[in-house]
Every structure is written in C-alpha cells, then in structure tokens.
C-alpha cells in the first residue's frame, strides 16, 4: 500500500472534480432521455464509483483518474444502449 503524497492528492482531487462534473452534467441530465428506473440505477452506479474513488485516493493510488473515465463510459454506453434497444428518445 502506497502512502498518499501531495501528487496523489492533487490527482485524486482533480479526479473527484471530474467525477462530480460528470455526475451533475451527464448523469443528472439523463432524466431528459432515460426512464426513472434507469436514472436510479445510474445514480447508484455513480455513487459506487464515488466510493471507489475515495478508497483509491485514501490509499494514495495513481488510478483515481480512471474512475471518472469509467463513469463517463458507462453513462454513454447505458444511454446509447437504451436509445438503440429500448427506444429512449429526448
């Protein structure tokens, strides 16, 4: 286990800001297209990823920037699949 240092805290902070922006901008805006059940599932997934991000940050991991990338990727995949397979439209 690596002890957190200033570099890992800065990277984790930037990753946290990116994760928050993705949650507020993309996940919250999903309500314009997705049904309520999908929004709830996406919100829970976003919270799980937030917990993962915090745990990685506390360990001093350099992997924290991957979490917002996963958050955006899964959001995009879910909305795209919903649009194509389930007919979600704006």
PDB file as gemmi writes it, atoms N, CA and C in Angstrom:
CRYST1    1.000    1.000    1.000  90.00  90.00  90.00 P 1                      
ATOM      1  N   UNK A   1       0.844  -1.174   0.000  1.00  0.00           N  
ATOM      2  CA  UNK A   1       0.000   0.000   0.000  1.00  0.00           C  
ATOM      3  C   UNK A   1       0.890   1.238   0.000  1.00  0.00           C  
ATOM      4  N   UNK A   2       0.604   2.160  -0.920  1.00  0.00           N  
ATOM      5  CA  UNK A   2       1.359   3.391  -1.026  1.00  0.00           C  
ATOM      6  C   UNK A   2       0.738   4.455  -0.137  1.00  0.00           C  
ATOM      7  N   UNK A   3       1.597   5.177   0.546  1.00  0.00           N  
ATOM      8  CA  UNK A   3       1.088   6.287   1.357  1.00  0.00           C  
ATOM      9  C   UNK A   3       0.775   7.453   0.448  1.00  0.00           C  
ATOM     10  N   UNK A   4      -0.356   8.118   0.665  1.00  0.00           N  
ATOM     11  CA  UNK A   4      -0.688   9.277  -0.159  1.00  0.00           C  
ATOM     12  C   UNK A   4       0.369  10.376  -0.005  1.00  0.00           C  
ATOM     13  N   UNK A   5       0.721  10.990  -1.116  1.00  0.00           N  
ATOM     14  CA  UNK A   5       1.611  12.147  -1.068  1.00  0.00           C  
ATOM     15  C   UNK A   5       0.912  13.301  -1.770  1.00  0.00           C  
ATOM     16  N   UNK A   6       1.585  14.429  -1.863  1.00  0.00           N  
ATOM     17  CA  UNK A   6       0.952  15.619  -2.447  1.00  0.00           C  
ATOM     18  C   UNK A   6       0.505  15.357  -3.887  1.00  0.00           C  
ATOM     19  N   UNK A   7       1.307  14.643  -4.648  1.00  0.00           N  
ATOM     20  CA  UNK A   7       0.952  14.362  -6.039  1.00  0.00           C  
ATOM     21  C   UNK A   7      -0.303  13.534  -6.166  1.00  0.00           C  
ATOM     22  N   UNK A   8      -0.404  12.485  -5.365  1.00  0.00           N  
ATOM     23  CA  UNK A   8      -1.596  11.636  -5.456  1.00  0.00           C  
ATOM     24  C   UNK A   8      -2.837  12.376  -4.968  1.00  0.00           C  
ATOM     25  N   UNK A   9      -2.677  13.269  -3.978  1.00  0.00           N  
ATOM     26  CA  UNK A   9      -3.822  14.040  -3.510  1.00  0.00           C  
ATOM     27  C   UNK A   9      -4.301  15.020  -4.581  1.00  0.00           C  
ATOM     28  N   UNK A  10      -3.360  15.636  -5.289  1.00  0.00           N  
ATOM     29  CA  UNK A  10      -3.746  16.562  -6.355  1.00  0.00           C  
ATOM     30  C   UNK A  10      -4.479  15.816  -7.466  1.00  0.00           C  
ATOM     31  N   UNK A  11      -3.916  14.695  -7.883  1.00  0.00           N  
ATOM     32  CA  UNK A  11      -4.552  13.893  -8.933  1.00  0.00           C  
ATOM     33  C   UNK A  11      -5.925  13.409  -8.475  1.00  0.00           C  
ATOM     34  N   UNK A  12      -6.017  12.958  -7.239  1.00  0.00           N  
ATOM     35  CA  UNK A  12      -7.304  12.489  -6.710  1.00  0.00           C  
ATOM     36  C   UNK A  12      -8.307  13.640  -6.631  1.00  0.00           C  
ATOM     37  N   UNK A  13      -7.855  14.816  -6.251  1.00  0.00           N  
ATOM     38  CA  UNK A  13      -8.748  15.977  -6.201  1.00  0.00           C  
ATOM     39  C   UNK A  13      -9.289  16.335  -7.569  1.00  0.00           C  
ATOM     40  N   UNK A  14      -8.418  16.333  -8.568  1.00  0.00           N  
ATOM     41  CA  UNK A  14      -8.860  16.613  -9.933  1.00  0.00           C  
ATOM     42  C   UNK A  14      -9.822  15.530 -10.435  1.00  0.00           C  
ATOM     43  N   UNK A  15      -9.524  14.280 -10.089  1.00  0.00           N  
ATOM     44  CA  UNK A  15     -10.415  13.182 -10.471  1.00  0.00           C  
ATOM     45  C   UNK A  15     -11.769  13.336  -9.777  1.00  0.00           C  
ATOM     46  N   UNK A  16     -11.752  13.774  -8.519  1.00  0.00           N  
ATOM     47  CA  UNK A  16     -13.003  13.996  -7.791  1.00  0.00           C  
ATOM     48  C   UNK A  16     -13.838  15.097  -8.419  1.00  0.00           C  
ATOM     49  N   UNK A  17     -13.184  16.174  -8.833  1.00  0.00           N  
ATOM     50  CA  UNK A  17     -13.902  17.262  -9.510  1.00  0.00           C  
ATOM     51  C   UNK A  17     -14.487  16.757 -10.826  1.00  0.00           C  
ATOM     52  N   UNK A  18     -13.695  16.014 -11.587  1.00  0.00           N  
ATOM     53  CA  UNK A  18     -14.178  15.472 -12.853  1.00  0.00           C  
ATOM     54  C   UNK A  18     -15.364  14.534 -12.621  1.00  0.00           C  
ATOM     55  N   UNK A  19     -15.280  13.700 -11.597  1.00  0.00           N  
ATOM     56  CA  UNK A  19     -16.369  12.766 -11.290  1.00  0.00           C  
ATOM     57  C   UNK A  19     -17.635  13.541 -10.902  1.00  0.00           C  
ATOM     58  N   UNK A  20     -17.477  14.589 -10.119  1.00  0.00           N  
ATOM     59  CA  UNK A  20     -18.629  15.398  -9.726  1.00  0.00           C  
ATOM     60  C   UNK A  20     -19.261  16.077 -10.937  1.00  0.00           C  
ATOM     61  N   UNK A  21     -18.450  16.617 -11.821  1.00  0.00           N  
ATOM     62  CA  UNK A  21     -18.976  17.272 -13.018  1.00  0.00           C  
ATOM     63  C   UNK A  21     -19.726  16.267 -13.890  1.00  0.00           C  
ATOM     64  N   UNK A  22     -19.157  15.091 -14.051  1.00  0.00           N  
ATOM     65  CA  UNK A  22     -19.835  14.050 -14.836  1.00  0.00           C  
ATOM     66  C   UNK A  22     -21.172  13.690 -14.193  1.00  0.00           C  
ATOM     67  N   UNK A  23     -21.189  13.604 -12.870  1.00  0.00           N  
ATOM     68  CA  UNK A  23     -22.438  13.288 -12.173  1.00  0.00           C  
ATOM     69  C   UNK A  23     -23.478  14.370 -12.338  1.00  0.00           C  
ATOM     70  N   UNK A  24     -23.070  15.619 -12.201  1.00  0.00           N  
ATOM     71  CA  UNK A  24     -24.016  16.726 -12.275  1.00  0.00           C  
ATOM     72  C   UNK A  24     -24.464  16.979 -13.711  1.00  0.00           C  
ATOM     73  N   UNK A  25     -23.529  16.990 -14.623  1.00  0.00           N  
ATOM     74  CA  UNK A  25     -23.874  17.341 -16.002  1.00  0.00           C  
ATOM     75  C   UNK A  25     -24.506  16.172 -16.747  1.00  0.00           C  
ATOM     76  N   UNK A  26     -23.848  15.030 -16.759  1.00  0.00           N  
ATOM     77  CA  UNK A  26     -24.315  13.932 -17.594  1.00  0.00           C  
ATOM     78  C   UNK A  26     -25.343  13.050 -16.896  1.00  0.00           C  
ATOM     79  N   UNK A  27     -25.019  12.564 -15.706  1.00  0.00           N  
ATOM     80  CA  UNK A  27     -25.937  11.645 -15.023  1.00  0.00           C  
ATOM     81  C   UNK A  27     -27.252  12.341 -14.679  1.00  0.00           C  
ATOM     82  N   UNK A  28     -27.183  13.575 -14.198  1.00  0.00           N  
ATOM     83  CA  UNK A  28     -28.409  14.287 -13.847  1.00  0.00           C  
ATOM     84  C   UNK A  28     -29.239  14.612 -15.083  1.00  0.00           C  
ATOM     85  N   UNK A  29     -28.574  14.902 -16.187  1.00  0.00           N  
ATOM     86  CA  UNK A  29     -29.287  15.226 -17.422  1.00  0.00           C  
ATOM     87  C   UNK A  29     -29.909  13.990 -18.061  1.00  0.00           C  
ATOM     88  N   UNK A  30     -29.582  12.819 -17.587  1.00  0.00           N  
ATOM     89  CA  UNK A  30     -30.153  11.593 -18.146  1.00  0.00           C  
ATOM     90  C   UNK A  30     -31.662  11.557 -18.011  1.00  0.00           C  
ATOM     91  N   UNK A  31     -32.191  12.307 -17.071  1.00  0.00           N  
ATOM     92  CA  UNK A  31     -33.631  12.365 -16.877  1.00  0.00           C  
ATOM     93  C   UNK A  31     -34.376  12.904 -18.080  1.00  0.00           C  
ATOM     94  N   UNK A  32     -33.668  13.565 -18.979  1.00  0.00           N  
ATOM     95  CA  UNK A  32     -34.297  14.075 -20.192  1.00  0.00           C  
ATOM     96  C   UNK A  32     -34.568  12.969 -21.203  1.00  0.00           C  
ATOM     97  N   UNK A  33     -33.881  11.834 -21.048  1.00  0.00           N  
ATOM     98  CA  UNK A  33     -33.988  10.754 -22.026  1.00  0.00           C  
ATOM     99  C   UNK A  33     -34.414   9.435 -21.383  1.00  0.00           C  
ATOM    100  N   UNK A  34     -33.811   9.091 -20.271  1.00  0.00           N  
ATOM    101  CA  UNK A  34     -33.995   7.769 -19.661  1.00  0.00           C  
ATOM    102  C   UNK A  34     -35.190   7.743 -18.711  1.00  0.00           C  
ATOM    103  N   UNK A  35     -35.792   6.568 -18.537  1.00  0.00           N  
ATOM    104  CA  UNK A  35     -36.882   6.419 -17.557  1.00  0.00           C  
ATOM    105  C   UNK A  35     -36.325   6.445 -16.124  1.00  0.00           C  
ATOM    106  N   UNK A  36     -37.224   6.615 -15.182  1.00  0.00           N  
ATOM    107  CA  UNK A  36     -36.832   6.767 -13.780  1.00  0.00           C  
ATOM    108  C   UNK A  36     -35.998   5.589 -13.280  1.00  0.00           C  
ATOM    109  N   UNK A  37     -36.362   4.364 -13.624  1.00  0.00           N  
ATOM    110  CA  UNK A  37     -35.628   3.199 -13.120  1.00  0.00           C  
ATOM    111  C   UNK A  37     -34.173   3.235 -13.594  1.00  0.00           C  
ATOM    112  N   UNK A  38     -33.956   3.689 -14.812  1.00  0.00           N  
ATOM    113  CA  UNK A  38     -32.598   3.760 -15.337  1.00  0.00           C  
ATOM    114  C   UNK A  38     -31.810   4.880 -14.655  1.00  0.00           C  
ATOM    115  N   UNK A  39     -32.478   5.972 -14.364  1.00  0.00           N  
ATOM    116  CA  UNK A  39     -31.812   7.085 -13.677  1.00  0.00           C  
ATOM    117  C   UNK A  39     -31.390   6.653 -12.278  1.00  0.00           C  
ATOM    118  N   UNK A  40     -32.250   5.914 -11.601  1.00  0.00           N  
ATOM    119  CA  UNK A  40     -31.917   5.420 -10.256  1.00  0.00           C  
ATOM    120  C   UNK A  40     -30.712   4.488 -10.322  1.00  0.00           C  
ATOM    121  N   UNK A  41     -30.714   3.561 -11.268  1.00  0.00           N  
ATOM    122  CA  UNK A  41     -29.575   2.639 -11.414  1.00  0.00           C  
ATOM    123  C   UNK A  41     -28.295   3.392 -11.756  1.00  0.00           C  
ATOM    124  N   UNK A  42     -28.382   4.340 -12.658  1.00  0.00           N  
ATOM    125  CA  UNK A  42     -27.198   5.133 -12.995  1.00  0.00           C  
ATOM    126  C   UNK A  42     -26.703   5.927 -11.794  1.00  0.00           C  
ATOM    127  N   UNK A  43     -27.617   6.486 -11.031  1.00  0.00           N  
ATOM    128  CA  UNK A  43     -27.231   7.229  -9.827  1.00  0.00           C  
ATOM    129  C   UNK A  43     -26.542   6.342  -8.808  1.00  0.00           C  
ATOM    130  N   UNK A  44     -27.063   5.148  -8.620  1.00  0.00           N  
ATOM    131  CA  UNK A  44     -26.418   4.208  -7.691  1.00  0.00           C  
ATOM    132  C   UNK A  44     -25.027   3.818  -8.191  1.00  0.00           C  
ATOM    133  N   UNK A  45     -24.910   3.594  -9.489  1.00  0.00           N  
ATOM    134  CA  UNK A  45     -23.603   3.259 -10.078  1.00  0.00           C  
ATOM    135  C   UNK A  45     -22.615   4.410  -9.873  1.00  0.00           C  
ATOM    136  N   UNK A  46     -23.081   5.650 -10.061  1.00  0.00           N  
ATOM    137  CA  UNK A  46     -22.228   6.811  -9.857  1.00  0.00           C  
ATOM    138  C   UNK A  46     -21.755   6.876  -8.400  1.00  0.00           C  
ATOM    139  N   UNK A  47     -22.643   6.576  -7.469  1.00  0.00           N  
ATOM    140  CA  UNK A  47     -22.261   6.575  -6.049  1.00  0.00           C  
ATOM    141  C   UNK A  47     -21.243   5.484  -5.741  1.00  0.00           C  
ATOM    142  N   UNK A  48     -21.424   4.298  -6.315  1.00  0.00           N  
ATOM    143  CA  UNK A  48     -20.449   3.215  -6.128  1.00  0.00           C  
ATOM    144  C   UNK A  48     -19.081   3.663  -6.626  1.00  0.00           C  
ATOM    145  N   UNK A  49     -19.058   4.285  -7.791  1.00  0.00           N  
ATOM    146  CA  UNK A  49     -17.783   4.768  -8.332  1.00  0.00           C  
ATOM    147  C   UNK A  49     -17.191   5.871  -7.457  1.00  0.00           C  
ATOM    148  N   UNK A  50     -18.028   6.700  -6.852  1.00  0.00           N  
ATOM    149  CA  UNK A  50     -17.527   7.734  -5.945  1.00  0.00           C  
ATOM    150  C   UNK A  50     -16.844   7.098  -4.733  1.00  0.00           C  
ATOM    151  N   UNK A  51     -17.429   6.039  -4.213  1.00  0.00           N  
ATOM    152  CA  UNK A  51     -16.813   5.325  -3.084  1.00  0.00           C  
ATOM    153  C   UNK A  51     -15.479   4.716  -3.506  1.00  0.00           C  
ATOM    154  N   UNK A  52     -15.439   4.126  -4.682  1.00  0.00           N  
ATOM    155  CA  UNK A  52     -14.189   3.563  -5.200  1.00  0.00           C  
ATOM    156  C   UNK A  52     -13.136   4.660  -5.322  1.00  0.00           C  
ATOM    157  N   UNK A  53     -13.527   5.819  -5.830  1.00  0.00           N  
ATOM    158  CA  UNK A  53     -12.597   6.930  -5.977  1.00  0.00           C  
ATOM    159  C   UNK A  53     -12.026   7.363  -4.630  1.00  0.00           C  
ATOM    160  N   UNK A  54     -12.876   7.478  -3.630  1.00  0.00           N  
ATOM    161  CA  UNK A  54     -12.409   7.865  -2.296  1.00  0.00           C  
ATOM    162  C   UNK A  54     -11.458   6.819  -1.727  1.00  0.00           C  
ATOM    163  N   UNK A  55     -11.799   5.561  -1.887  1.00  0.00           N  
ATOM    164  CA  UNK A  55     -10.928   4.496  -1.367  1.00  0.00           C  
ATOM    165  C   UNK A  55      -9.578   4.497  -2.066  1.00  0.00           C  
ATOM    166  N   UNK A  56      -9.570   4.694  -3.373  1.00  0.00           N  
ATOM    167  CA  UNK A  56      -8.306   4.773  -4.103  1.00  0.00           C  
ATOM    168  C   UNK A  56      -7.490   5.976  -3.647  1.00  0.00           C  
ATOM    169  N   UNK A  57      -8.154   7.101  -3.443  1.00  0.00           N  
ATOM    170  CA  UNK A  57      -7.459   8.311  -3.006  1.00  0.00           C  
ATOM    171  C   UNK A  57      -6.833   8.127  -1.629  1.00  0.00           C  
ATOM    172  N   UNK A  58      -7.558   7.499  -0.731  1.00  0.00           N  
ATOM    173  CA  UNK A  58      -7.034   7.281   0.620  1.00  0.00           C  
ATOM    174  C   UNK A  58      -5.847   6.330   0.638  1.00  0.00           C  
ATOM    175  N   UNK A  59      -5.765   5.473  -0.382  1.00  0.00           N  
ATOM    176  CA  UNK A  59      -4.631   4.555  -0.488  1.00  0.00           C  
ATOM    177  C   UNK A  59      -3.442   5.188  -1.197  1.00  0.00           C  
ATOM    178  N   UNK A  60      -3.641   6.380  -1.764  1.00  0.00           N  
ATOM    179  CA  UNK A  60      -2.562   7.030  -2.485  1.00  0.00           C  
ATOM    180  C   UNK A  60      -2.361   6.471  -3.877  1.00  0.00           C  
ATOM    181  N   UNK A  61      -3.411   5.946  -4.460  1.00  0.00           N  
ATOM    182  CA  UNK A  61      -3.327   5.322  -5.777  1.00  0.00           C  
ATOM    183  C   UNK A  61      -3.306   6.368  -6.892  1.00  0.00           C  
ATOM    184  N   UNK A  62      -2.530   6.065  -7.904  1.00  0.00           N  
ATOM    185  CA  UNK A  62      -2.496   6.905  -9.099  1.00  0.00           C  
ATOM    186  C   UNK A  62      -3.610   6.520 -10.071  1.00  0.00           C  
ATOM    187  N   UNK A  63      -4.450   5.559  -9.722  1.00  0.00           N  
ATOM    188  CA  UNK A  63      -5.529   5.093 -10.595  1.00  0.00           C  
ATOM    189  C   UNK A  63      -6.803   5.937 -10.471  1.00  0.00           C  
ATOM    190  N   UNK A  64      -6.803   6.936  -9.625  1.00  0.00           N  
ATOM    191  CA  UNK A  64      -8.028   7.723  -9.423  1.00  0.00           C  
ATOM    192  C   UNK A  64      -8.581   8.366 -10.699  1.00  0.00           C  
ATOM    193  N   UNK A  65      -7.768   8.810 -11.656  1.00  0.00           N  
ATOM    194  CA  UNK A  65      -8.355   9.415 -12.863  1.00  0.00           C  
ATOM    195  C   UNK A  65      -9.147   8.431 -13.727  1.00  0.00           C  
ATOM    196  N   UNK A  66      -8.955   7.153 -13.498  1.00  0.00           N  
ATOM    197  CA  UNK A  66      -9.690   6.158 -14.281  1.00  0.00           C  
ATOM    198  C   UNK A  66     -11.168   6.147 -13.892  1.00  0.00           C  
ATOM    199  N   UNK A  67     -11.471   6.479 -12.650  1.00  0.00           N  
ATOM    200  CA  UNK A  67     -12.859   6.396 -12.170  1.00  0.00           C  
ATOM    201  C   UNK A  67     -13.797   7.323 -12.949  1.00  0.00           C  
ATOM    202  N   UNK A  68     -13.470   8.612 -13.143  1.00  0.00           N  
ATOM    203  CA  UNK A  68     -14.381   9.424 -13.952  1.00  0.00           C  
ATOM    204  C   UNK A  68     -14.472   8.958 -15.413  1.00  0.00           C  
ATOM    205  N   UNK A  69     -13.417   8.382 -15.925  1.00  0.00           N  
ATOM    206  CA  UNK A  69     -13.473   7.834 -17.283  1.00  0.00           C  
ATOM    207  C   UNK A  69     -14.459   6.666 -17.344  1.00  0.00           C  
ATOM    208  N   UNK A  70     -14.423   5.814 -16.340  1.00  0.00           N  
ATOM    209  CA  UNK A  70     -15.379   4.697 -16.267  1.00  0.00           C  
ATOM    210  C   UNK A  70     -16.798   5.235 -16.099  1.00  0.00           C  
ATOM    211  N   UNK A  71     -16.943   6.259 -15.264  1.00  0.00           N  
ATOM    212  CA  UNK A  71     -18.267   6.856 -15.058  1.00  0.00           C  
ATOM    213  C   UNK A  71     -18.832   7.390 -16.367  1.00  0.00           C  
ATOM    214  N   UNK A  72     -18.016   8.120 -17.121  1.00  0.00           N  
ATOM    215  CA  UNK A  72     -18.499   8.657 -18.391  1.00  0.00           C  
ATOM    216  C   UNK A  72     -18.767   7.533 -19.386  1.00  0.00           C  
ATOM    217  N   UNK A  73     -17.854   6.578 -19.464  1.00  0.00           N  
ATOM    218  CA  UNK A  73     -18.012   5.472 -20.414  1.00  0.00           C  
ATOM    219  C   UNK A  73     -19.254   4.649 -20.158  1.00  0.00           C  
ATOM    220  N   UNK A  74     -19.527   4.341 -18.919  1.00  0.00           N  
ATOM    221  CA  UNK A  74     -20.718   3.542 -18.613  1.00  0.00           C  
ATOM    222  C   UNK A  74     -21.994   4.349 -18.816  1.00  0.00           C  
ATOM    223  N   UNK A  75     -21.941   5.656 -18.506  1.00  0.00           N  
ATOM    224  CA  UNK A  75     -23.098   6.509 -18.771  1.00  0.00           C  
ATOM    225  C   UNK A  75     -23.392   6.517 -20.270  1.00  0.00           C  
ATOM    226  N   UNK A  76     -22.370   6.747 -21.075  1.00  0.00           N  
ATOM    227  CA  UNK A  76     -22.541   6.805 -22.523  1.00  0.00           C  
ATOM    228  C   UNK A  76     -23.070   5.471 -23.056  1.00  0.00           C  
ATOM    229  N   UNK A  77     -22.489   4.367 -22.595  1.00  0.00           N  
ATOM    230  CA  UNK A  77     -22.920   3.045 -23.049  1.00  0.00           C  
ATOM    231  C   UNK A  77     -24.369   2.779 -22.652  1.00  0.00           C  
ATOM    232  N   UNK A  78     -24.748   3.131 -21.436  1.00  0.00           N  
ATOM    233  CA  UNK A  78     -26.120   2.891 -20.971  1.00  0.00           C  
ATOM    234  C   UNK A  78     -27.123   3.704 -21.777  1.00  0.00           C  
ATOM    235  N   UNK A  79     -26.820   4.975 -22.002  1.00  0.00           N  
ATOM    236  CA  UNK A  79     -27.751   5.806 -22.764  1.00  0.00           C  
ATOM    237  C   UNK A  79     -27.823   5.386 -24.228  1.00  0.00           C  
ATOM    238  N   UNK A  80     -26.698   5.012 -24.786  1.00  0.00           N  
ATOM    239  CA  UNK A  80     -26.684   4.556 -26.178  1.00  0.00           C  
ATOM    240  C   UNK A  80     -27.473   3.252 -26.319  1.00  0.00           C  
ATOM    241  N   UNK A  81     -27.244   2.317 -25.399  1.00  0.00           N  
ATOM    242  CA  UNK A  81     -27.980   1.047 -25.436  1.00  0.00           C  
ATOM    243  C   UNK A  81     -29.468   1.277 -25.223  1.00  0.00           C  
ATOM    244  N   UNK A  82     -29.805   2.166 -24.294  1.00  0.00           N  
ATOM    245  CA  UNK A  82     -31.213   2.470 -24.064  1.00  0.00           C  
ATOM    246  C   UNK A  82     -31.887   3.083 -25.271  1.00  0.00           C  
ATOM    247  N   UNK A  83     -31.152   3.947 -25.949  1.00  0.00           N  
ATOM    248  CA  UNK A  83     -31.712   4.573 -27.145  1.00  0.00           C  
ATOM    249  C   UNK A  83     -31.908   3.538 -28.260  1.00  0.00           C  
ATOM    250  N   UNK A  84     -30.917   2.700 -28.477  1.00  0.00           N  
ATOM    251  CA  UNK A  84     -30.980   1.758 -29.591  1.00  0.00           C  
ATOM    252  C   UNK A  84     -31.873   0.549 -29.312  1.00  0.00           C  
ATOM    253  N   UNK A  85     -31.784   0.003 -28.100  1.00  0.00           N  
ATOM    254  CA  UNK A  85     -32.518  -1.231 -27.805  1.00  0.00           C  
ATOM    255  C   UNK A  85     -33.877  -0.994 -27.175  1.00  0.00           C  
ATOM    256  N   UNK A  86     -34.013   0.099 -26.425  1.00  0.00           N  
ATOM    257  CA  UNK A  86     -35.259   0.311 -25.691  1.00  0.00           C  
ATOM    258  C   UNK A  86     -36.069   1.506 -26.183  1.00  0.00           C  
ATOM    259  N   UNK A  87     -35.527   2.198 -27.162  1.00  0.00           N  
ATOM    260  CA  UNK A  87     -36.282   3.298 -27.756  1.00  0.00           C  
ATOM    261  C   UNK A  87     -36.331   4.573 -26.943  1.00  0.00           C  
ATOM    262  N   UNK A  88     -35.361   4.803 -26.060  1.00  0.00           N  
ATOM    263  CA  UNK A  88     -35.344   6.049 -25.294  1.00  0.00           C  
ATOM    264  C   UNK A  88     -35.024   7.191 -26.248  1.00  0.00           C  
ATOM    265  N   UNK A  89     -35.817   8.232 -26.193  1.00  0.00           N  
ATOM    266  CA  UNK A  89     -35.561   9.405 -27.018  1.00  0.00           C  
ATOM    267  C   UNK A  89     -35.835  10.666 -26.220  1.00  0.00           C  
ATOM    268  N   UNK A  90     -35.267  11.737 -26.669  1.00  0.00           N  
ATOM    269  CA  UNK A  90     -35.456  13.020 -25.985  1.00  0.00           C  
ATOM    270  C   UNK A  90     -36.773  13.643 -26.381  1.00  0.00           C  
TER     271      UNK A  90                                                      
END                                                                             
